[in-house]
Amino acid sequence: MNTKDTIIAPVTPPGEGGVSIVRLSGPSSYYLLEHYFSPTGSVEKFSSHRLYHGKLKDDNGAIIDEVLAVYMAAPRTYTCDDVVEIHCHGSRHIVRIILDLFQRAGVRLAQPGEFTYRAFLNGRIDLTQAEAVARLIHSSSESSRKLALSQVDGGLSQKIYYFQRAVKKLLVLVEAWIDFPEEDIPGTDIQQIRSGVAALVEEVGRITSTYSYGRILSEGLSVLLVGKPNVGKSSLLNFILGEERAIVTDIPGTTRDIIEEGIVIHDIPVRIFDTAGLRNSDDPVEMEGIRRAQKKISEVDLVLLLVDSSRPLDQADLDALDVCRQYPCVVVKTKGDLDTCHHNYDFSQFTCFSVSAKTGAGIKELINYIYEYFINDPSSVSDSVLLAERRHYESLISSLANLKKALQLIGQDEFLEFIAFELREALFYLGQITGETTTEDLLGEIFSGFCIGK
């Protein structure tokens, strides 16, 4: 990818609206603004970070649109290169004409995430901050927004850099004694290395333990409703959502595919999946829905297995209970407003709730349980140092393993070269988090998930 040319992309979503914004970044940005933009009034030279009113014209001088334009001079820009933004009327057609105009002038359409990628390459942000930008754009709750924003501001980066400095300091001390093999390393230096590595093991371990909570804040929970047909899955989904999202009838097999809906529970995003009822069927469409439901059981954070409290358990219920016992599962006894039937089954290994989608009884308690099941004690975790990316978690786990190995080697009086190797490996994995030791393929994979205008 050429990172020195001038790129362009719309930075507002496609569609009609009051205003759309088109962004250019690169060395030709200022020249192109002068060439195609005619400001209202007399302007000899565009000042940086100032908004100008005027007309955008094509190569023949025909007016394309009445716009606002701003020039931002490097390096005080998002990409650290010259940046120009055109604020035009929010028409898909106008945006398309503007993009075509600048592309004919030699500007290249930006690839997904390329503006942020250039900010990373130019040292404005590190890789953890770049990834947090994407999470901030997609944040769906206040907690996910705060977590992403803290990492855009460098909360996690500062912690990783602290770990790197600490490891480098210990590595310098170890390598200093490697250069003098004929001398015995003093006990005070051995103790300094041991205590330093032990402190890092404790601190890095504390950060890795936040991943589960951080992932929940960022991505949300996934909850799957399963059970045989007509057990009340769709009714429960509709009640939780407060709207008629799923079709509810007395006809078994109404839901034939997975329905996904999102809600927020105590500021935690939750994705709820309603599935086809589990039973034997000759209908190929329904059977495909059942197959998808069975596959989804192993992919979600929590399964809500629904059984009808007003009817005896049948083989379909027993089969579902047998499958779900292998996964995090809560049994929900539905239709609590009807006369209950005694179930001759030992539910002791499951947490059970009795609910009614008709009266709402028990549903609030179920929702609170889902939250408490995953969150436990959020007050014990600092928002600024939560891990939300699996990539960060895996790199820190690898770094932690090397630090633990180094600590073990110190206790066994092993050669300093082995200890130095483990410390270097720990540094390598820490560098993967911030982007210092990250491969081009991984960078491409990360930034390809961004939207084009960011």
C-alpha positions in Angstrom: 0.0 0.0 0.0 1.3 3.4 -1.0 1.1 5.6 2.2 2.6 8.8 0.6 0.0 9.5 -2.0 -3.3 11.5 -1.5 -6.4 9.5 -0.6 -10.1 10.4 -0.4 -13.2 8.9 1.2 -16.6 9.9 2.5 -16.5 10.0 6.3 -20.2 10.1 6.9 -22.5 7.1 6.3 -24.1 6.7 2.9 -27.6 8.0 2.5 -29.5 11.2 2.4 -29.1 13.8 5.1 -28.4 17.5 5.8 -24.6 17.2 5.4 -22.1 14.8 4.1 -18.3 15.1 4.6 -15.6 14.0 2.2 -12.0 13.8 3.5 -8.7 14.0 1.6 -5.4 13.3 3.2 -1.9 13.6 1.6 0.5 15.9 0.0 -1.9 17.1 -2.8 -4.7 18.1 -0.5 -4.0 21.8 -0.3 -3.4 22.2 -4.0 -6.6 20.4 -4.9 -8.6 22.6 -2.5 -7.2 25.7 -4.2 -7.9 24.3 -7.6 -11.5 23.2 -7.1 -12.8 25.4 -4.3 -13.9 29.0 -4.7 -14.3 30.7 -1.3 -16.8 33.4 -0.7 -14.9 36.7 -0.5 -11.2 37.3 -1.1 -8.8 34.6 0.3 -5.1 34.7 -0.7 -4.1 31.6 1.3 -6.2 29.2 3.3 -5.4 29.2 7.1 -5.1 25.9 8.8 -8.1 24.7 10.9 -10.4 27.4 9.7 -13.8 26.7 8.0 -14.5 28.5 4.7 -17.8 28.9 2.8 -17.8 28.8 -1.0 -18.5 26.8 -4.1 -17.0 23.6 -5.3 -16.5 23.6 -9.0 -15.4 21.1 -11.6 -12.7 21.4 -14.3 -15.0 23.4 -16.5 -15.9 25.8 -13.7 -19.4 24.5 -13.3 -20.7 24.6 -9.8 -21.1 21.2 -8.1 -22.4 22.3 -4.7 -22.3 25.1 -2.1 -20.0 23.8 0.6 -17.9 24.5 3.6 -14.3 23.5 3.4 -11.5 23.2 6.0 -7.8 22.8 5.4 -5.7 21.2 8.3 -2.0 21.5 7.9 0.3 18.6 9.0 1.2 17.5 11.5 -1.8 18.7 13.6 -4.2 16.4 11.8 -5.7 13.0 12.3 -3.2 11.4 9.9 -0.3 13.8 10.6 -0.5 14.6 6.9 -2.2 17.5 5.2 -6.0 17.0 5.4 -8.9 18.7 3.6 -12.5 18.2 4.4 -15.4 19.1 2.1 -18.8 19.6 3.9 -21.4 19.2 1.2 -25.1 18.7 1.1 -26.1 15.1 2.1 -26.9 13.6 -1.3 -25.4 10.3 -2.5 -25.2 11.8 -6.0 -23.3 14.9 -4.9 -20.9 12.8 -2.8 -20.3 10.6 -5.9 -19.6 13.6 -8.1 -17.1 15.0 -5.6 -15.3 11.6 -5.3 -15.2 11.3 -9.1 -13.8 14.8 -9.5 -10.9 14.3 -7.2 -10.2 10.7 -8.4 -9.9 12.1 -12.0 -7.3 14.5 -10.5 -5.2 11.6 -9.4 -6.5 11.0 -5.8 -6.9 7.4 -4.8 -10.0 6.1 -3.0 -9.0 5.2 0.6 -9.0 1.6 1.7 -10.9 0.6 4.9 -9.1 2.1 7.9 -6.4 3.8 5.8 -6.7 7.2 7.5 -6.2 5.5 10.9 -3.5 3.3 9.5 -1.6 6.5 8.4 -2.1 7.9 11.9 -0.5 4.7 13.2 2.4 4.7 10.7 3.1 8.4 11.4 3.3 7.8 15.2 0.3 9.8 16.2 -1.3 6.7 17.8 -0.2 3.1 18.5 -2.0 0.0 17.6 -4.0 -0.3 20.8 -5.3 3.2 20.2 -6.1 2.5 16.5 -8.1 -0.6 17.5 -9.9 1.4 20.2 -11.0 3.9 17.5 -12.9 1.1 15.7 -14.5 0.0 19.0 -15.5 3.6 19.8 -17.3 3.8 16.4 -19.1 0.6 17.1 -19.8 1.2 20.8 -23.4 0.4 21.6 -23.6 1.4 25.3 -22.2 3.9 27.7 -19.8 1.4 29.3 -18.4 0.3 25.9 -18.0 4.0 24.9 -16.1 4.9 28.0 -13.8 1.8 27.7 -13.0 2.5 24.1 -12.4 6.2 24.8 -10.1 5.5 27.7 -8.0 3.4 25.3 -8.1 5.9 22.5 -6.6 8.3 25.1 -3.8 5.8 25.8 -4.9 4.2 29.0 -3.9 0.7 28.0 -0.9 1.9 26.0 0.6 3.6 29.0 0.3 0.4 31.0 2.0 -1.7 28.2 4.8 0.9 27.9 5.3 0.7 31.6 5.7 -3.0 31.4 8.1 -2.6 28.5 10.3 -0.1 30.4 10.4 -2.4 33.4 11.4 -5.5 31.4 14.0 -3.5 29.5 15.5 -2.3 32.8 15.8 -5.8 34.0 17.2 -7.0 30.7 19.9 -4.4 30.8 21.0 -5.6 34.2 21.0 -9.3 33.2 22.9 -8.6 30.0 25.4 -6.5 31.8 26.5 -9.5 33.8 26.5 -11.7 30.8 29.3 -9.6 29.4 31.4 -10.5 32.5 31.1 -14.3 32.7 34.2 -14.6 34.9 32.6 -12.6 37.7 29.9 -13.8 40.1 26.8 -11.7 40.0 26.2 -10.0 43.4 23.4 -11.3 45.5 21.8 -7.8 45.6 21.5 -7.7 41.8 20.0 -11.2 41.8 17.5 -10.1 44.3 16.7 -7.0 42.3 16.1 -9.1 39.1 14.0 -11.6 41.0 11.8 -9.0 42.8 11.5 -7.0 39.5 10.3 -10.0 37.5 8.0 -11.2 40.4 6.4 -7.7 40.5 5.8 -7.8 36.7 4.3 -11.3 36.9 1.8 -10.0 39.5 0.9 -6.8 37.5 0.6 -8.4 34.1 -1.4 -11.2 35.6 -3.8 -8.6 37.1 -4.3 -7.0 33.7 -5.0 -10.3 32.0 -7.7 -11.1 34.5 -9.7 -8.2 33.3 -10.3 -9.6 29.8 -13.5 -11.3 30.5 -15.1 -8.2 31.9 -13.6 -5.9 29.3 -14.8 -8.1 26.5 -18.3 -8.0 27.9 -18.3 -4.2 28.1 -17.0 -3.9 24.6 -18.7 -6.7 22.7 -21.6 -7.5 25.0 -23.1 -10.8 26.0 -24.7 -13.4 23.7 -27.7 -15.2 25.1 -29.5 -18.1 23.2 -33.1 -19.1 23.7 -33.6 -22.8 23.1 -36.3 -25.4 23.7 -38.9 -27.4 21.9 -41.6 -25.7 19.7 -44.4 -23.7 21.5 -42.5 -23.6 24.7 -42.6 -19.7 24.8 -39.2 -18.6 23.3 -40.6 -16.0 21.0 -43.1 -14.7 23.7 -40.2 -14.3 26.1 -38.1 -12.5 23.5 -40.9 -10.2 22.7 -41.5 -9.4 26.4 -37.8 -8.6 27.0 -37.6 -6.4 23.9 -40.9 -4.7 24.7 -42.1 -5.2 21.1 -43.6 -7.9 18.8 -40.3 -8.9 17.1 -40.9 -12.6 16.8 -44.1 -14.2 15.4 -46.1 -16.0 18.2 -48.7 -18.6 17.2 -50.1 -21.9 18.4 -48.6 -23.6 15.3 -45.4 -25.5 16.2 -42.3 -24.6 14.1 -43.2 -20.9 13.5 -39.6 -19.8 14.0 -37.4 -21.4 11.4 -34.2 -19.4 11.5 -32.2 -17.6 14.2 -33.6 -14.2 15.1 -31.0 -11.8 16.6 -32.0 -8.8 18.6 -29.9 -6.4 20.8 -30.8 -4.8 24.2 -28.9 -3.1 26.9 -29.1 -4.6 30.4 -27.7 -2.3 33.1 -25.5 -0.6 30.5 -24.2 -4.0 29.1 -25.0 -4.7 25.5 -26.8 -8.1 25.1 -27.5 -10.0 21.9 -30.5 -12.4 22.3 -30.9 -15.2 19.8 -34.3 -16.8 19.3 -34.1 -20.2 17.6 -36.1 -22.8 15.9 -37.8 -25.2 18.3 -35.8 -28.4 18.9 -37.7 -31.4 17.6 -37.8 -34.0 14.8 -39.2 -32.7 11.6 -39.5 -33.6 8.0 -39.6 -30.0 6.8 -36.1 -29.3 5.3 -36.4 -25.6 6.1 -37.3 -26.2 9.7 -34.6 -28.8 10.0 -31.9 -26.4 8.8 -33.1 -23.9 11.5 -32.8 -26.6 14.1 -29.3 -27.5 12.9 -28.3 -23.8 13.3 -29.8 -23.6 16.7 -27.9 -26.7 17.9 -24.6 -25.3 16.5 -25.2 -21.9 18.1 -25.4 -23.5 21.6 -21.6 -23.9 21.7 -21.0 -20.3 20.5 -22.8 -18.1 23.0 -22.0 -16.9 26.5 -25.2 -18.3 28.1 -28.0 -20.6 27.1 -31.6 -20.1 28.4 -33.2 -23.5 28.0 -37.0 -23.1 28.1 -39.4 -25.8 29.3 -43.1 -25.6 29.6 -44.1 -25.6 33.3 -47.7 -26.5 32.5 -46.8 -29.8 30.7 -44.8 -32.9 31.5 -41.4 -33.2 30.1 -41.1 -35.2 26.9 -38.2 -36.7 25.0 -37.4 -33.4 23.2 -37.1 -31.6 26.6 -34.8 -34.4 27.9 -32.6 -34.3 24.8 -32.3 -30.5 25.1 -31.4 -30.8 28.8 -28.8 -33.4 28.0 -27.1 -31.2 25.3 -27.2 -28.0 27.3 -25.7 -29.4 30.5 -22.3 -29.2 28.8 -22.6 -25.4 28.5 -23.4 -22.4 30.7 -27.1 -22.9 31.0 -30.1 -21.6 32.9 -33.4 -23.5 32.8 -36.4 -21.2 32.4 -39.8 -22.7 33.3 -42.3 -20.8 31.1 -46.0 -20.2 31.3 -45.9 -19.6 35.1 -49.4 -18.1 34.9 -50.9 -21.5 34.1 -51.3 -24.5 36.4 -47.9 -26.0 36.9 -47.1 -29.7 36.2 -44.7 -31.6 38.4 -41.5 -32.4 36.4 -40.0 -35.7 37.4 -36.5 -34.5 36.7 -33.5 -33.5 38.8 -32.8 -29.9 38.0 -30.3 -29.4 40.8 -27.3 -28.9 38.4 -29.1 -26.0 36.8 -30.1 -22.5 38.0 -33.9 -22.4 37.4 -36.4 -19.5 37.0 -40.1 -19.6 36.7 -41.5 -16.9 34.4 -44.6 -15.8 32.6 -44.4 -13.8 29.4 -48.1 -13.0 29.8 -47.8 -11.3 33.3 -44.1 -10.6 33.3 -43.6 -12.6 36.6 -40.0 -13.7 37.1 -38.6 -12.0 34.0 -37.0 -9.1 35.9 -35.2 -11.5 38.2 -34.0 -13.5 35.2 -32.6 -10.4 33.5 -30.8 -9.4 36.8 -29.4 -12.9 37.1 -27.9 -12.7 33.6 -26.1 -9.5 34.4 -24.8 -10.7 37.8 -23.8 -14.1 36.4 -21.1 -12.4 34.2 -20.3 -9.1 35.9 -19.8 -10.2 39.5 -18.0 -7.3 41.1 -17.2 -4.6 38.5 -16.1 -2.2 41.2 -12.9 -4.3 41.7 -11.7 -3.5 38.2 -10.3 -0.1 37.0 -11.9 1.0 33.7 -8.7 2.5 32.3 -6.8 -0.9 32.2 -9.4 -3.3 31.0 -8.5 -5.7 28.1 -11.2 -5.8 25.4 -9.3 -7.3 22.4 -8.6 -11.0 22.3 -5.3 -10.2 20.5 -4.1 -8.1 23.4 -5.1 -10.8 25.8 -3.3 -13.6 24.0 -0.1 -11.5 23.6 -0.2 -10.6 27.3 -0.7 -14.3 28.3 2.3 -15.2 26.2 4.4 -12.4 27.7 3.3 -13.5 31.2 4.4 -17.1 30.4 7.9 -15.8 29.6 8.1 -13.8 32.7 7.0 -16.7 34.8 9.7 -18.9 33.1 12.3 -16.2 33.8 11.3 -16.1 37.5 11.6 -19.9 37.6 15.0 -19.8 36.0 16.2 -17.2 38.5 15.2 -19.5 41.4 17.0 -22.4 39.8 20.3 -20.4 39.4 20.2 -21.1 35.6 22.5 -19.3 33.1 21.8 -15.6 32.7 21.5 -16.2 28.9 18.3 -18.3 29.4 16.8 -15.6 31.7 17.7 -12.9 29.1 16.0 -14.9 26.4 12.8 -15.1 28.3 12.8 -11.4 29.0 13.4 -10.7 25.3 10.4 -12.9 24.4 8.3 -11.1 26.9 9.3 -7.8 25.3 8.4 -9.2 21.9 4.8 -10.0 22.9 4.4 -6.7 24.6 5.5 -5.0 21.3 2.9 -7.0 19.4 0.2 -5.2 21.4 1.4 -1.7 20.6 2.4 -2.6 17.0 6.2 -2.4 17.4 6.7 -6.1 16.6 3.5 -6.7 14.5 3.6 -8.2 11.0 2.3 -6.5 7.9 -0.3 -9.2 7.5 -1.7 -8.7 11.0 -1.8 -4.9 10.4 -3.7 -5.5 7.2 -6.2 -7.8 9.0 -6.8 -5.3 11.8 -7.3 -2.2 9.6 -9.4 -4.0 7.0 -12.2 -4.2 9.6 -12.5 -0.4 9.8 -15.0 1.5 7.7 -13.6 3.2 4.6 -13.9 6.8 5.9 -11.9 6.1 9.1 
